[in-house]
Amino acid sequence: MNNEMNSEKKLAYKVSGVTIIGNLLLCIFKFLCGIIGCSQAMVSDAIHSASDIFSTIIVIVGVKISHKESDDDHRYGHERYECLAAIILAVILGFTSLYIGYSGITTVISGNYEKIKAPTVLALVAAIISIIVKELMYHYTMHAAKKINSDSLKADAWHHRSDAISSIGSLIGIGGAMLGFLFMDALASIIICIVILKAAVDIIKDAMDKLVDKSCDRETIEQLIDIAKNTEGVIDIDDIKTRLFGNKIYVDIEICCDGDLSLREAHNIADLVHDRIENSNINIKHCMVHINPD
């Protein structure tokens, strides 16, 4: 278990390190292109990338704490700290989106488009490069997140995807402004705000589900029931409860067995059910088995 946790941490740290370097370079590149290329949408995009740097640092802290071993004060482990990290990421994402939206709205409301310079080709090229790079970073981070079932890494991956989407908005806005529709550059910032805000809400909802002991999906529960039912000595399943604990799962199951079995025989059946369930899913941290007599 310790080796598995160490390998998960190493992968998360590696991905986070690549992410920080990539976002830092991309942030500087987009900001300069936004200023030189006269694009408000590209500057907003650069601010979004800057927020990704801080969010990735939070990911590192969340992963480090969540992978600590159980102690006297946290007998069930520290996995839920990663959910807290995901919520913090989502809040940062939300405030970033509101800032971008406010900037775009004030420009649209003012209506002083004659003072706005049309974006140059440089801003357009920067948007295209940003879309490609951020989409690649999304797939890279999400692959690692699914591999170790990390909520904070998944949130960070969606940071990349939302950045790619915002860059698409920038591309449309910049293109429209270059064609003479100057308001479209500011309008793109508002659309970017809405897209990013939606991603933040989804991340918070997922993290909250794992903080309030939400049950597993029905498909997983049915699989666990089938595993227990097909164990020799089990007559029926009286009850099953599951709860999400960070990126891990706890299972409590009541099985029905022959009431004339000896204590040792009943215990062996319970052990078998316990082992089969825990080995069926890498995310199951513990299974508690209770036996009821038939």
C-alpha positions in Angstrom: 0.0 0.0 0.0 2.9 2.4 0.9 4.6 1.7 -2.5 1.3 2.4 -4.3 0.8 5.7 -2.5 4.4 6.7 -3.1 4.1 6.0 -6.9 0.8 8.0 -6.9 2.5 10.9 -5.3 5.5 10.8 -7.6 3.2 10.8 -10.7 1.1 13.7 -9.3 4.2 15.7 -8.5 5.7 15.1 -12.0 2.5 16.2 -13.7 2.2 19.2 -11.5 5.8 20.2 -12.2 5.2 20.0 -15.9 2.0 22.0 -15.5 3.6 24.8 -13.5 6.4 25.3 -16.1 4.0 25.1 -19.0 1.5 27.6 -17.5 4.3 30.0 -16.6 5.7 30.1 -20.1 2.2 30.2 -21.6 1.1 33.0 -19.3 4.1 35.2 -20.2 3.6 34.5 -23.9 -0.1 35.3 -23.9 0.2 38.4 -21.8 2.9 39.9 -24.1 0.9 38.9 -27.2 -2.2 40.4 -25.7 -0.5 43.7 -24.9 1.5 44.0 -28.2 -1.4 42.5 -30.2 -4.0 44.9 -28.6 -6.3 42.2 -27.4 -8.3 42.4 -24.1 -9.5 38.8 -24.6 -5.9 37.5 -24.8 -4.8 39.5 -21.7 -7.8 37.9 -19.9 -6.6 34.5 -21.1 -3.2 35.2 -19.7 -4.7 36.0 -16.3 -6.5 32.7 -16.4 -3.2 30.9 -17.1 -1.7 32.7 -14.2 -4.4 31.4 -11.9 -3.6 27.9 -13.1 -0.1 28.2 -11.7 -1.4 28.9 -8.2 -4.0 26.2 -8.5 -1.3 23.6 -9.4 0.6 24.5 -6.2 -2.6 23.8 -4.3 -2.8 20.4 -6.0 0.7 19.6 -4.8 -0.2 20.5 -1.3 -3.5 18.6 -1.4 -1.9 15.4 -2.8 0.9 15.5 -0.2 -1.5 15.8 2.7 -4.1 13.3 1.3 -1.5 10.6 1.0 -0.3 10.8 4.6 -0.8 7.5 6.5 -3.5 7.2 9.1 -2.6 8.5 12.5 -4.2 8.6 16.0 -6.3 11.7 15.1 -7.3 10.6 11.6 -7.9 6.8 11.8 -9.6 6.8 8.4 -6.8 8.6 6.7 -6.5 12.0 5.0 -8.1 11.5 1.6 -10.7 14.2 2.1 -8.0 16.9 2.2 -7.8 16.4 -1.6 -11.5 17.3 -1.9 -10.8 20.5 0.1 -7.9 21.3 -2.4 -10.3 20.8 -5.3 -12.8 23.2 -3.7 -10.1 25.8 -3.2 -9.1 25.4 -6.9 -12.7 25.8 -8.0 -13.1 29.0 -5.9 -10.0 30.5 -7.5 -11.3 29.5 -10.9 -14.7 31.1 -10.0 -13.1 34.4 -8.9 -10.9 34.5 -12.0 -13.9 34.0 -14.2 -15.8 36.8 -12.5 -12.8 39.2 -12.9 -12.6 38.4 -16.6 -16.4 38.8 -17.0 -16.4 42.1 -15.2 -13.6 43.4 -17.5 -15.6 42.4 -20.6 -18.9 43.7 -19.3 -17.6 47.2 -18.4 -16.0 47.5 -21.9 -19.3 46.4 -23.7 -21.5 48.7 -21.5 -19.2 51.7 -22.0 -19.7 51.4 -25.8 -16.5 53.4 -26.5 -15.3 51.1 -29.2 -13.7 53.8 -31.2 -11.0 54.0 -28.5 -10.3 50.3 -28.9 -7.5 49.2 -31.2 -8.2 46.3 -33.4 -6.2 43.2 -32.4 -3.3 42.2 -34.6 -2.4 38.8 -36.2 0.0 38.2 -33.3 -2.9 37.9 -30.9 -4.7 35.6 -33.3 -1.6 33.3 -33.5 -1.2 33.4 -29.7 -4.8 32.2 -29.3 -4.3 29.2 -31.7 -1.1 28.2 -29.9 -2.8 28.5 -26.6 -5.7 26.2 -27.7 -3.3 23.5 -28.8 -1.0 23.6 -25.8 -3.8 23.8 -23.2 -5.7 20.9 -24.8 -2.6 18.8 -24.7 -2.0 19.7 -21.1 -5.6 18.7 -20.3 -5.2 15.2 -21.8 -1.8 14.8 -20.1 -3.2 15.8 -16.6 -6.5 14.0 -16.9 -4.7 10.7 -17.9 -2.7 10.9 -14.7 -5.7 11.9 -12.6 -7.7 8.9 -13.8 -4.8 6.6 -13.2 -4.5 7.6 -9.5 -8.1 8.7 -9.1 -7.1 12.2 -7.9 -9.9 14.8 -7.6 -7.5 17.7 -7.3 -5.6 16.6 -10.5 -8.9 16.2 -12.3 -9.8 19.8 -11.2 -6.5 21.0 -12.5 -7.1 19.1 -15.8 -10.4 21.0 -16.1 -8.5 24.2 -15.5 -6.5 23.4 -18.6 -9.7 22.5 -20.6 -11.4 25.7 -19.5 -8.3 27.6 -20.5 -8.4 25.9 -24.0 -12.1 26.8 -24.3 -11.4 30.4 -23.2 -8.7 30.6 -25.9 -11.3 29.5 -28.4 -13.5 32.4 -27.2 -10.5 34.7 -27.6 -9.8 33.4 -31.1 -13.4 34.2 -32.1 -13.3 37.6 -30.4 -10.0 38.5 -31.9 -11.0 37.4 -35.4 -14.3 39.3 -35.2 -12.5 42.5 -33.9 -10.0 42.2 -36.8 -12.9 42.2 -39.2 -14.2 45.4 -37.7 -16.5 44.2 -35.0 -14.5 45.6 -32.2 -17.0 44.8 -29.5 -16.4 41.0 -30.1 -13.1 41.0 -28.3 -14.7 42.2 -25.1 -17.7 40.0 -25.7 -15.4 37.0 -25.9 -14.2 37.8 -22.3 -17.8 37.5 -21.1 -18.3 34.2 -22.8 -15.0 33.0 -21.3 -16.3 34.0 -17.9 -19.5 31.9 -18.2 -17.6 28.8 -19.4 -15.0 28.9 -16.6 -17.7 29.6 -14.0 -19.6 26.5 -15.1 -16.5 24.4 -14.7 -15.9 25.8 -11.2 -19.5 24.9 -10.1 -19.1 21.3 -11.4 -15.8 20.8 -9.6 -17.3 22.1 -6.3 -20.3 19.8 -6.7 -18.2 16.7 -7.3 -15.9 17.5 -4.3 -18.9 18.2 -2.0 -20.4 14.8 -2.9 -17.2 13.2 -1.6 -17.2 15.2 1.6 -20.7 14.3 2.6 -20.5 10.5 2.2 -22.4 10.2 -1.0 -22.9 6.6 -2.2 -21.1 5.1 -5.1 -22.9 4.9 -8.5 -25.5 2.2 -8.9 -23.3 0.2 -11.3 -20.5 -0.1 -8.8 -22.9 -1.2 -6.0 -24.5 -3.8 -8.3 -21.0 -5.2 -9.0 -20.2 -5.4 -5.3 -23.5 -7.2 -4.6 -22.8 -9.8 -7.4 -19.3 -10.4 -6.0 -20.7 -11.1 -2.5 -23.6 -13.2 -3.8 -21.3 -15.4 -5.8 -19.1 -16.2 -2.8 -19.5 -19.7 -1.5 -21.5 -19.8 1.7 -23.4 -16.6 1.1 -27.2 -17.2 0.9 -28.3 -13.6 0.2 -27.4 -9.9 0.7 -29.4 -8.2 3.4 -28.0 -4.7 3.0 -25.1 -2.8 1.5 -23.9 0.7 2.1 -21.1 2.6 0.3 -19.6 6.0 0.9 -17.1 8.1 -1.0 -14.2 9.2 1.2 -12.1 11.6 -0.9 -10.9 9.4 -3.8 -11.5 6.2 -1.8 -14.5 4.0 -1.1 -15.8 2.5 2.1 -18.2 -0.5 1.9 -20.4 -1.9 4.7 -22.2 -5.1 3.7 -24.6 -7.5 5.6 -24.6 -11.0 4.3 -27.0 -13.9 5.1 -25.4 -17.3 5.9 -26.6 -20.6 7.3 -27.4 -20.1 11.0 -26.0 -23.5 12.0 -22.4 -22.6 10.8 -19.7 -22.5 13.5 -18.2 -19.1 14.3 -15.0 -20.1 12.6 -16.8 -21.1 9.4 -18.9 -17.9 9.3 -15.8 -15.9 9.9 -14.0 -17.5 7.0 -16.9 -16.7 4.7 -16.9 -13.1 5.9 -13.1 -12.9 5.3 -13.6 -14.3 1.8 -16.3 -11.7 1.0 -14.1 -8.9 2.5 -11.0 -9.9 0.4 -13.0 -10.3 -2.9 -14.7 -6.9 -2.6 -11.5 -5.1 -1.6 -9.6 -6.7 -4.5 -12.3 -5.9 -7.0 -11.7 -2.2 -7.1 -8.4 -0.4 -6.4 -10.3 2.6 -4.9 -12.0 0.5 -2.2 -10.0 1.3 1.0 -11.9 -0.9 3.4 -14.9 -3.3 3.5 -16.8 -4.2 6.7 -18.7 -7.5 6.5 -21.6 -8.3 9.0 -23.1 -11.8 9.0 -26.8 -12.4 9.7 -28.1 -16.0 10.4 -30.6 -17.4 7.9 
